[in-house]
Amino acid sequence: MKQDHPQLGIKTLCRLFGKTRHAWYDHSWRMQDTGLKEDIVLQHVAKIRKSLPRVGTLKLHAMIGPLLAEHRISIGRDYLFGLMREHGLDIRRRKRRVITTDSRHWMHKYANLVRELEVSRPEQLWVSDITYIRMNSGWGYLSLVTDAYSRKIMGYCFRKDLQAQGCTEALKMALNNRIYEDILIHHSDRGSQYCSKEYVEVLLENKIAISMTENGDPYENALAERVNGILKTEFDLYYSNAGFDDTRTKIAERIGAYNQIRPHSSCDYLTPELAHLRNGILPKKWKKRNYKSKQISIV
């Protein structure tokens, strides 16, 4: 008995079940290669993490959405969290702390001016802090000045010591990158570097109001601490398997990626560079979500 032509069989089946041949082929294609969707998602994840090696899954979800749309693929957050965990790509946060602040000194300490401040524009408030980076040849110290509105790192300096000069150089870089002339407040901890004559003079010469934490609680300068944590966890700056010069180059590259590529959930998922061009209160996209037994803080 002569068999029907395969195409005629498909046509008959489609007519019986009220489906188009395109729908049948689409279903067959998906059944033959169920891993293709995952491969496309993982390829885009790998591409993003070349520049942002420790960016979290929620930010990845926001970043790859438009890329996946080109493939007519749409995925939810839970799907991406599961896929990342399955392939061992979820981020494990590390906790450790080294004291870089010595507030037990004789120099004048300023009051906290930002306790009730609502930040609504770029260059309204700058926060400064120092963090440490382990190198193969010892310790290095990174001074940062960050805009509280846009989360943009305005200035930085990497040195082998904790002298005030590093903080001052970071501040001068920030001033060179300043694009607005409105009233500006500078907030920091009460460390000797920020109370030093050299540092205070630069602030006063540029008519910048000075604000400091009052009781040594790191949460009084939480935003600066948060930026430190992002650079270390997402940009792999806890430890640099290199010397001082190579580490300084690595830091410059990481800060460039942080400012220009990484979206901030506290800034409506804008990059710091883009947020710095905005004005008005930016919507926050972070919240706490439970995935099975694990609680994940989204910041």
Residue frames as qw, qx, qy, qz and C-alpha x, y, z in Angstrom:
[[0.000, 0.886, 0.463, 0.000, 0.00, 0.00, 0.00],
 [0.422, 0.465, -0.019, 0.778, 1.38, 3.36, -1.00],
 [0.344, -0.554, -0.459, 0.604, 1.93, 5.74, 1.92],
 [0.129, 0.957, 0.253, 0.063, 0.71, 9.35, 1.80],
 [0.463, 0.537, -0.185, 0.680, 3.28, 12.00, 1.15],
 [0.426, -0.298, -0.541, 0.661, 4.55, 13.38, 4.51],
 [0.034, -0.007, 0.017, -0.999, 3.40, 16.89, 3.64],
 [0.490, -0.307, -0.510, -0.637, -0.12, 15.64, 2.90],
 [0.591, -0.368, -0.689, 0.203, -0.22, 13.82, 6.24],
 [0.266, -0.202, -0.352, 0.874, 0.78, 16.97, 8.12],
 [0.222, -0.129, -0.242, -0.936, -1.78, 19.01, 6.21],
 [0.568, -0.366, -0.647, -0.353, -4.53, 16.54, 7.08],
 [0.524, -0.356, -0.612, 0.473, -3.60, 16.45, 10.77],
 [0.119, -0.085, -0.159, 0.976, -3.48, 20.23, 11.00],
 [0.383, -0.241, -0.397, -0.798, -6.95, 20.45, 9.42],
 [0.602, -0.378, -0.701, -0.063, -8.34, 17.87, 11.86],
 [0.508, -0.453, -0.477, 0.556, -7.00, 19.70, 14.95],
 [0.040, 0.958, 0.274, 0.077, -7.63, 23.22, 13.68],
 [0.487, -0.676, 0.224, 0.505, -3.93, 24.17, 13.59],
 [0.489, 0.824, -0.233, -0.169, -1.76, 25.76, 10.94],
 [0.909, 0.217, -0.175, 0.308, 1.29, 24.03, 9.48],
 [0.216, 0.683, -0.357, 0.600, 3.38, 26.89, 10.86],
 [0.602, -0.578, 0.311, -0.455, 2.19, 26.03, 14.38],
 [0.998, -0.065, 0.023, 0.011, 3.07, 22.36, 13.84],
 [0.710, 0.452, -0.243, 0.482, 6.58, 23.19, 12.61],
 [0.101, -0.721, 0.337, -0.597, 7.07, 25.65, 15.45],
 [0.813, -0.443, 0.237, -0.293, 6.12, 22.97, 17.98],
 [0.968, 0.148, -0.052, 0.196, 8.38, 20.41, 16.31],
 [0.441, 0.648, -0.305, 0.541, 11.28, 22.83, 16.29],
 [0.354, -0.673, 0.377, -0.529, 10.90, 23.54, 19.98],
 [0.937, -0.254, 0.176, -0.163, 10.61, 19.85, 20.83],
 [0.878, 0.342, -0.140, 0.303, 13.71, 18.98, 18.80],
 [0.492, 0.322, -0.309, 0.748, 15.86, 21.63, 20.47],
 [0.459, -0.796, -0.388, -0.063, 14.51, 22.42, 23.92],
 [0.631, -0.481, -0.091, 0.601, 17.87, 23.78, 25.01],
 [0.422, 0.464, 0.243, 0.740, 18.14, 26.50, 22.37],
 [0.236, -0.875, -0.199, -0.372, 16.25, 29.06, 24.43],
 [0.702, -0.675, 0.027, 0.224, 18.50, 28.44, 27.42],
 [0.719, 0.039, 0.198, 0.665, 21.60, 28.65, 25.23],
 [0.206, 0.691, 0.220, 0.657, 20.57, 32.05, 23.91],
 [0.458, -0.865, -0.093, -0.185, 19.85, 33.34, 27.43],
 [0.793, -0.476, 0.111, 0.363, 23.16, 32.01, 28.77],
 [0.619, 0.320, 0.198, 0.689, 25.11, 33.48, 25.84],
 [0.011, -0.812, -0.120, -0.571, 23.74, 36.95, 26.60],
 [0.670, -0.743, -0.009, 0.009, 24.47, 36.46, 30.32],
 [0.815, -0.158, 0.139, 0.540, 28.07, 35.52, 29.52],
 [0.412, 0.565, 0.181, 0.692, 28.48, 38.55, 27.26],
 [0.273, -0.873, -0.068, -0.399, 27.23, 40.96, 29.94],
 [0.764, -0.633, 0.069, 0.106, 29.36, 39.37, 32.64],
 [0.742, 0.258, 0.002, 0.619, 32.52, 39.94, 30.63],
 [0.122, 0.587, -0.067, 0.797, 32.13, 43.61, 31.54],
 [0.499, -0.512, 0.264, -0.647, 30.15, 43.14, 34.79],
 [0.425, 0.202, -0.881, 0.042, 31.52, 39.87, 36.20],
 [0.151, -0.204, -0.865, 0.434, 29.43, 39.81, 39.38],
 [0.372, -0.105, -0.078, -0.919, 26.26, 41.65, 38.42],
 [0.391, 0.062, 0.793, -0.463, 23.20, 40.15, 40.13],
 [0.216, 0.289, 0.893, 0.271, 20.43, 38.15, 38.50],
 [0.175, 0.780, 0.516, -0.308, 17.74, 40.81, 38.81],
 [0.059, 0.760, -0.235, -0.604, 19.85, 43.38, 36.99],
 [0.182, -0.154, 0.846, 0.477, 20.71, 40.76, 34.38],
 [0.272, 0.532, 0.801, -0.024, 16.98, 40.18, 33.88],
 [0.172, 0.863, 0.200, -0.430, 16.45, 43.87, 33.18],
 [0.069, -0.653, 0.502, 0.563, 19.47, 44.10, 30.88],
 [0.188, -0.092, 0.891, 0.403, 18.85, 41.04, 28.70],
 [0.437, 0.533, 0.612, -0.387, 15.12, 41.66, 28.20],
 [0.436, 0.755, -0.109, -0.477, 15.56, 43.82, 25.05],
 [0.038, 0.499, -0.811, -0.305, 18.25, 41.45, 23.74],
 [0.303, 0.116, 0.944, -0.056, 16.02, 38.40, 24.09],
 [0.487, 0.612, 0.351, -0.515, 13.12, 40.24, 22.45],
 [0.296, 0.608, -0.525, -0.516, 15.13, 40.20, 19.22],
 [0.102, 0.137, -0.975, -0.141, 14.88, 36.39, 19.35],
 [0.623, -0.303, -0.327, -0.643, 11.18, 36.59, 20.27],
 [0.597, -0.175, -0.722, 0.303, 12.04, 35.19, 23.70],
 [0.334, -0.655, 0.128, -0.666, 10.49, 36.41, 26.94],
 [0.611, -0.111, -0.723, 0.303, 11.50, 35.07, 30.37],
 [0.485, -0.809, -0.158, -0.292, 10.41, 35.82, 33.91],
 [0.121, -0.755, 0.540, -0.353, 12.54, 36.53, 36.95],
 [0.799, -0.309, 0.467, -0.219, 11.88, 33.16, 38.55],
 [0.921, 0.378, 0.044, 0.084, 12.91, 31.38, 35.34],
 [0.434, 0.744, -0.370, 0.348, 16.19, 33.29, 35.21],
 [0.423, -0.639, 0.537, -0.351, 16.92, 32.72, 38.92],
 [0.922, -0.080, 0.360, -0.118, 16.38, 28.98, 38.42],
 [0.812, 0.548, -0.075, 0.187, 18.50, 28.87, 35.27],
 [0.141, 0.797, -0.462, 0.363, 21.35, 30.76, 36.96],
 [0.619, -0.491, 0.543, -0.285, 21.28, 28.45, 39.98],
 [0.964, 0.168, 0.200, -0.058, 21.14, 25.35, 37.75],
 [0.742, 0.555, -0.129, 0.352, 24.30, 26.43, 35.92],
 [0.698, -0.399, -0.198, 0.561, 26.10, 27.68, 39.04],
 [0.338, 0.453, 0.148, 0.812, 25.98, 31.29, 37.89],
 [0.359, -0.867, -0.273, -0.212, 24.20, 32.86, 40.86],
 [0.245, 0.649, -0.401, 0.598, 26.34, 35.21, 42.95],
 [0.712, -0.460, -0.460, 0.265, 27.55, 34.21, 46.40],
 [0.057, -0.907, 0.102, -0.404, 28.03, 37.29, 48.56],
 [0.698, -0.010, -0.473, 0.537, 31.15, 37.46, 50.70],
 [0.340, -0.905, -0.096, -0.236, 31.31, 39.35, 53.99],
 [0.731, -0.207, -0.216, 0.614, 34.46, 40.70, 55.50],
 [0.029, -0.972, -0.105, -0.207, 35.52, 44.07, 56.81],
 [0.652, -0.024, -0.206, 0.729, 38.78, 45.89, 57.48],
 [0.173, -0.891, -0.276, 0.316, 38.78, 49.12, 59.44],
 [0.542, 0.381, 0.165, 0.730, 40.09, 52.00, 57.33],
 [0.126, -0.805, -0.133, -0.564, 38.73, 54.83, 59.49],
 [0.514, -0.221, -0.521, 0.645, 40.36, 56.31, 62.60],
 [0.136, -0.800, -0.290, -0.508, 38.08, 58.92, 64.16],
 [0.648, -0.680, -0.190, 0.286, 40.06, 59.15, 67.41],
 [0.535, 0.237, 0.037, 0.810, 41.94, 62.31, 66.52],
 [0.201, -0.494, -0.339, 0.775, 42.07, 65.94, 67.66],
 [0.047, 0.060, 0.417, 0.906, 40.88, 67.54, 64.42],
 [0.423, 0.179, 0.246, -0.853, 37.51, 69.28, 64.13],
 [0.128, 0.247, 0.943, 0.183, 34.54, 67.03, 63.32],
 [0.279, -0.039, -0.207, -0.937, 31.47, 68.37, 61.53],
 [0.546, 0.145, 0.576, -0.590, 27.79, 67.73, 62.18],
 [0.289, 0.236, 0.882, 0.288, 25.59, 65.38, 60.15],
 [0.253, 0.325, -0.042, -0.910, 23.66, 67.57, 57.67],
 [0.408, 0.132, -0.674, -0.602, 22.00, 64.80, 55.67],
 [0.175, 0.059, 0.919, -0.349, 20.03, 62.79, 58.21],
 [0.422, 0.556, 0.602, -0.389, 16.65, 63.99, 56.92],
 [0.129, 0.523, -0.390, -0.747, 17.81, 65.13, 53.48],
 [0.754, 0.426, 0.492, -0.094, 15.77, 64.04, 50.45],
 [0.273, -0.379, 0.555, 0.688, 18.07, 63.84, 47.44],
 [0.572, 0.635, 0.461, -0.239, 16.26, 64.95, 44.28],
 [0.515, 0.844, -0.142, -0.052, 19.00, 66.01, 41.86],
 [0.862, 0.147, -0.140, 0.465, 22.57, 65.14, 40.83],
 [0.441, 0.290, -0.256, 0.810, 25.40, 66.91, 42.64],
 [0.469, -0.726, -0.089, -0.495, 23.20, 67.75, 45.60],
 [0.692, -0.603, 0.375, -0.129, 25.08, 65.32, 47.84],
 [0.616, 0.481, -0.618, 0.081, 28.41, 63.56, 47.47],
 [0.832, -0.510, 0.187, -0.107, 29.47, 60.71, 49.76],
 [0.397, 0.674, -0.610, 0.127, 33.07, 59.66, 50.28],
 [0.873, -0.402, 0.257, -0.103, 34.72, 56.59, 51.73],
 [0.149, 0.631, -0.756, -0.084, 37.88, 54.47, 51.62],
 [0.970, -0.062, 0.130, -0.196, 37.99, 50.74, 50.97],
 [0.368, -0.583, 0.697, 0.198, 40.83, 48.23, 50.83],
 [0.868, 0.414, -0.182, -0.205, 41.99, 45.92, 48.04],
 [0.734, -0.433, 0.493, 0.176, 44.34, 43.01, 48.55],
 [0.573, 0.706, -0.382, -0.167, 47.13, 42.71, 45.95],
 [0.949, 0.050, -0.238, 0.203, 49.79, 40.06, 45.49],
 [0.507, 0.352, -0.339, 0.710, 52.28, 42.56, 46.91],
 [0.142, -0.157, -0.554, 0.805, 50.26, 43.82, 49.89],
 [0.104, 0.707, 0.642, -0.278, 47.34, 46.14, 50.53],
 [0.147, 0.223, 0.278, 0.923, 46.04, 49.04, 48.46],
 [0.044, 0.543, 0.597, -0.589, 43.45, 51.65, 49.44],
 [0.135, 0.427, 0.590, 0.672, 40.81, 53.05, 47.12],
 [0.054, 0.403, 0.366, -0.837, 39.28, 56.46, 47.88],
 [0.111, 0.462, 0.747, 0.465, 35.91, 57.15, 46.25],
 [0.194, 0.285, 0.236, -0.909, 33.62, 60.14, 45.84],
 [0.073, 0.343, 0.888, 0.299, 30.11, 59.12, 44.73],
 [0.300, -0.155, -0.108, -0.935, 27.09, 61.19, 43.76],
 [0.287, 0.104, 0.821, -0.483, 24.19, 60.15, 46.00],
 [0.609, 0.426, 0.139, -0.655, 21.50, 60.84, 43.39],
 [0.713, 0.509, -0.360, -0.321, 22.93, 59.06, 40.36],
 [0.902, -0.303, 0.290, 0.100, 25.32, 56.65, 42.17],
 [0.688, 0.659, -0.152, 0.262, 27.98, 57.84, 39.73],
 [0.731, -0.417, 0.003, 0.540, 31.57, 57.56, 40.97],
 [0.222, 0.975, 0.031, 0.012, 32.74, 61.13, 40.41],
 [0.210, 0.794, -0.537, 0.194, 36.32, 60.70, 41.55],
 [0.958, -0.284, -0.003, 0.045, 38.69, 58.03, 42.83],
 [0.195, 0.775, -0.580, 0.155, 42.31, 57.44, 43.76],
 [0.975, -0.157, -0.149, 0.041, 44.21, 54.24, 44.50],
 [0.100, 0.783, -0.527, 0.313, 47.28, 54.36, 46.73],
 [0.682, 0.050, -0.690, 0.238, 49.44, 52.11, 48.89],
 [0.219, -0.054, -0.596, 0.770, 48.83, 54.19, 52.03],
 [0.153, -0.720, -0.676, 0.010, 45.96, 55.72, 53.99],
 [0.255, -0.247, -0.101, 0.929, 47.24, 59.28, 53.87],
 [0.281, 0.689, 0.385, -0.546, 44.86, 62.18, 53.21],
 [0.038, 0.460, -0.505, -0.729, 46.47, 62.76, 49.81],
 [0.072, 0.155, 0.929, 0.329, 44.55, 59.87, 48.25],
 [0.092, 0.683, 0.680, -0.250, 41.19, 61.24, 49.42],
 [0.028, 0.721, -0.023, -0.692, 42.15, 64.73, 48.27],
 [0.031, -0.253, 0.711, 0.655, 43.10, 63.51, 44.79],
 [0.078, 0.411, 0.898, 0.140, 39.77, 61.67, 44.51],
 [0.052, 0.767, 0.444, -0.461, 37.94, 64.84, 45.54],
 [0.001, 0.592, -0.309, -0.744, 39.81, 66.96, 42.99],
 [0.058, 0.043, 0.861, 0.503, 38.93, 64.47, 40.23],
 [0.064, 0.612, 0.779, -0.121, 35.28, 64.68, 41.29],
 [0.027, 0.757, 0.144, -0.636, 35.39, 68.47, 41.10],
 [0.028, -0.364, 0.600, 0.712, 36.87, 68.29, 37.60],
 [0.016, -0.231, -0.911, -0.343, 33.98, 66.02, 36.59],
 [0.118, 0.544, 0.591, -0.584, 31.33, 68.28, 38.08],
 [0.163, 0.335, 0.594, 0.714, 28.79, 69.64, 35.55],
 [0.241, -0.803, -0.472, -0.272, 26.31, 71.52, 37.78],
 [0.245, 0.370, -0.315, 0.839, 26.80, 74.63, 39.93],
 [0.576, -0.631, -0.256, -0.453, 24.03, 74.16, 42.50],
 [0.407, -0.658, 0.498, -0.393, 24.58, 73.89, 46.26],
 [0.782, 0.174, -0.599, 0.022, 26.52, 70.74, 47.13],
 [0.643, -0.626, 0.352, -0.266, 26.99, 68.85, 50.41],
 [0.542, 0.399, -0.732, 0.103, 29.93, 66.50, 51.01],
 [0.788, -0.462, 0.180, -0.364, 29.27, 63.68, 53.49],
 [0.584, 0.378, -0.695, 0.182, 31.86, 61.28, 54.95],
 [0.764, -0.469, -0.399, 0.195, 32.82, 59.46, 58.10],
 [0.285, -0.952, 0.109, -0.034, 34.91, 61.21, 60.75],
 [0.898, -0.002, 0.044, 0.438, 38.22, 59.72, 59.65],
 [0.395, -0.651, 0.115, 0.638, 41.37, 61.80, 59.94],
 [0.394, 0.137, 0.557, 0.718, 41.70, 61.95, 56.14],
 [0.021, 0.700, 0.559, 0.444, 38.40, 63.83, 55.79],
 [0.366, -0.890, -0.222, 0.158, 39.06, 66.09, 58.78],
 [0.655, -0.163, 0.123, 0.727, 42.57, 66.99, 57.62],
 [0.003, -0.706, 0.000, 0.708, 43.40, 70.61, 56.79],
 [0.085, -0.220, 0.693, 0.681, 44.28, 69.67, 53.21],
 [0.030, 0.385, 0.884, 0.264, 40.91, 68.03, 52.54],
 [0.030, -0.749, -0.545, 0.377, 38.75, 70.58, 54.33],
 [0.079, -0.565, 0.177, 0.802, 40.44, 73.45, 52.52],
 [0.032, 0.038, 0.764, 0.644, 39.53, 72.00, 49.11],
 [0.054, -0.599, -0.799, -0.029, 35.88, 71.71, 50.22],
 [0.113, -0.765, -0.315, 0.550, 35.73, 75.24, 51.59],
 [0.135, -0.373, 0.404, 0.824, 37.50, 76.76, 48.58],
 [0.102, -0.161, -0.775, -0.603, 34.78, 75.26, 46.37],
 [0.426, -0.134, 0.178, -0.877, 31.98, 76.38, 48.74],
 [0.632, -0.126, -0.727, -0.237, 30.90, 72.84, 49.52],
 [0.606, -0.559, 0.223, -0.519, 29.05, 72.23, 52.80],
 [0.299, 0.329, -0.873, 0.201, 30.70, 69.64, 55.05],
 [0.807, -0.311, 0.050, -0.500, 28.74, 66.84, 56.71],
 [0.255, 0.366, -0.880, 0.164, 30.02, 63.87, 58.74],
 [0.686, -0.350, -0.630, -0.103, 28.67, 60.85, 60.58],
 [0.310, -0.734, 0.224, -0.561, 28.18, 61.51, 64.28],
 [0.733, -0.477, 0.399, -0.275, 28.59, 58.21, 66.12],
 [0.124, -0.473, 0.851, 0.192, 30.77, 56.03, 63.91],
 [0.693, 0.254, 0.634, -0.230, 27.83, 53.94, 62.72],
 [0.246, -0.114, 0.695, 0.666, 28.56, 52.81, 59.12],
 [0.199, 0.609, 0.756, 0.135, 24.83, 53.04, 58.33],
 [0.003, 0.846, 0.153, -0.512, 25.16, 56.83, 58.59],
 [0.143, 0.634, -0.512, -0.561, 27.24, 56.56, 55.42],
 [0.741, 0.107, 0.655, -0.098, 25.44, 53.53, 54.01],
 [0.685, 0.711, 0.053, -0.150, 25.43, 54.63, 50.37],
 [0.172, 0.783, -0.597, -0.026, 29.21, 54.95, 50.27],
 [0.472, -0.304, 0.819, -0.122, 29.51, 51.54, 51.93],
 [0.785, 0.385, 0.436, -0.212, 27.12, 50.10, 49.36],
 [0.548, 0.785, -0.264, -0.119, 29.23, 51.37, 46.44],
 [0.135, -0.612, 0.778, -0.053, 32.29, 49.77, 48.03],
 [0.644, -0.021, 0.739, -0.194, 30.43, 46.49, 48.25],
 [0.754, 0.602, 0.152, -0.216, 29.29, 46.62, 44.62],
 [0.347, 0.784, -0.511, -0.067, 32.84, 47.17, 43.36],
 [0.238, -0.458, 0.846, -0.132, 34.13, 44.28, 45.44],
 [0.622, 0.109, 0.741, -0.227, 31.39, 41.72, 44.87],
 [0.697, 0.628, 0.302, -0.171, 30.17, 42.45, 41.34],
 [0.470, 0.840, -0.271, 0.020, 33.46, 43.72, 39.91],
 [0.950, -0.034, -0.164, 0.264, 35.76, 41.24, 41.67],
 [0.249, 0.740, -0.318, 0.537, 37.90, 43.78, 43.53],
 [0.782, -0.617, 0.062, -0.067, 38.22, 41.92, 46.83],
 [0.676, -0.443, 0.454, 0.375, 41.54, 40.56, 45.66],
 [0.557, 0.784, -0.212, -0.175, 43.77, 41.47, 42.74],
 [0.897, -0.156, 0.283, 0.303, 46.26, 38.83, 41.68],
 [0.560, 0.649, 0.073, 0.510, 48.53, 41.57, 40.31],
 [0.471, -0.122, -0.241, 0.840, 50.89, 44.35, 41.31],
 [0.004, -0.596, -0.346, 0.725, 50.00, 47.95, 42.11],
 [0.127, 0.348, -0.372, -0.851, 50.11, 49.38, 38.56],
 [0.212, -0.133, -0.863, -0.439, 48.07, 46.56, 37.02],
 [0.122, -0.522, -0.781, 0.321, 45.56, 46.76, 39.87],
 [0.058, 0.524, 0.127, -0.840, 45.18, 50.49, 39.33],
 [0.215, 0.151, -0.617, -0.742, 44.46, 49.84, 35.63],
 [0.204, -0.310, -0.923, -0.097, 41.92, 47.17, 36.58],
 [0.042, -0.543, -0.567, 0.618, 40.20, 49.59, 38.96],
 [0.153, 0.389, -0.192, -0.888, 39.90, 52.24, 36.23],
 [0.264, -0.028, -0.799, -0.539, 38.31, 49.70, 33.87],
 [0.196, -0.413, -0.873, 0.171, 35.89, 48.45, 36.55],
 [0.027, 0.533, 0.357, -0.767, 34.80, 51.96, 37.53],
 [0.206, 0.237, -0.453, -0.835, 34.23, 52.78, 33.86],
 [0.294, -0.208, -0.880, -0.310, 31.98, 49.72, 33.52],
 [0.139, -0.472, -0.717, 0.494, 30.20, 50.59, 36.77],
 [0.093, 0.478, 0.111, -0.866, 29.42, 54.14, 35.61],
 [0.302, 0.347, -0.449, -0.766, 28.57, 53.38, 31.99],
 [0.419, 0.022, -0.836, -0.354, 27.10, 49.86, 31.87],
 [0.211, -0.229, -0.895, 0.318, 25.68, 48.71, 35.22],
 [0.333, -0.580, -0.344, -0.659, 22.03, 49.69, 35.84],
 [0.035, 0.096, -0.682, 0.724, 21.02, 50.70, 39.37],
 [0.257, -0.523, -0.800, -0.141, 17.76, 49.47, 40.83],
 [0.227, -0.623, -0.418, 0.621, 17.78, 52.55, 43.09],
 [0.030, 0.478, -0.205, -0.854, 17.85, 54.78, 39.98],
 [0.706, 0.483, 0.155, -0.495, 15.01, 53.36, 37.88],
 [0.862, 0.083, 0.429, 0.256, 17.45, 50.85, 36.35],
 [0.417, 0.895, -0.130, 0.090, 19.48, 53.63, 34.74],
 [0.769, 0.101, -0.227, 0.590, 23.25, 53.53, 34.57],
 [0.387, -0.648, -0.215, 0.620, 24.96, 56.16, 36.76],
 [0.246, -0.070, 0.354, 0.900, 26.01, 58.12, 33.66],
 [0.131, -0.474, -0.622, -0.610, 22.41, 58.38, 32.44],
 [0.404, -0.714, -0.551, 0.150, 20.94, 58.99, 35.90],
 [0.408, -0.399, -0.096, 0.815, 23.37, 61.89, 36.34],
 [0.035, 0.122, 0.398, 0.909, 21.60, 63.71, 33.49],
 [0.300, -0.595, -0.695, -0.270, 18.17, 63.38, 35.13],
 [0.082, -0.247, 0.357, -0.897, 16.39, 65.46, 37.75],
 [0.705, -0.266, -0.038, -0.656, 13.63, 64.78, 40.24],
 [0.620, -0.316, 0.668, -0.264, 13.03, 61.69, 42.41],
 [0.420, 0.311, -0.779, -0.347, 14.01, 58.50, 40.58],
 [0.887, -0.207, -0.054, -0.409, 11.78, 55.43, 41.10],
 [0.228, -0.484, 0.835, -0.124, 13.35, 52.62, 43.11],
 [0.770, 0.153, -0.475, -0.398, 13.02, 49.11, 41.72],
 [0.323, 0.224, -0.872, 0.291, 14.42, 47.16, 44.63],
 [0.715, -0.388, 0.112, -0.571, 12.48, 45.12, 47.14],
 [0.266, -0.329, 0.891, -0.165, 12.71, 41.86, 49.06],
 [0.793, 0.135, -0.333, -0.492, 11.49, 38.68, 47.43],
 [0.623, -0.315, 0.696, -0.165, 11.31, 35.09, 48.66],
 [0.665, 0.375, -0.556, -0.330, 12.39, 32.29, 46.33],
 [0.787, -0.127, -0.601, 0.056, 11.57, 28.98, 48.03],
 [0.683, -0.607, -0.305, 0.270, 13.44, 29.03, 51.35],
 [0.539, -0.061, 0.000, 0.840, 15.94, 31.71, 50.40],
 [0.048, 0.929, 0.285, -0.231, 15.33, 35.39, 50.93],
 [0.591, 0.222, 0.226, 0.742, 17.05, 37.60, 48.41],
 [0.080, -0.793, -0.193, 0.572, 17.54, 41.30, 49.01],
 [0.545, 0.569, 0.375, 0.488, 17.35, 43.31, 45.82],
 [0.229, -0.846, -0.049, 0.480, 19.40, 46.50, 45.94]]
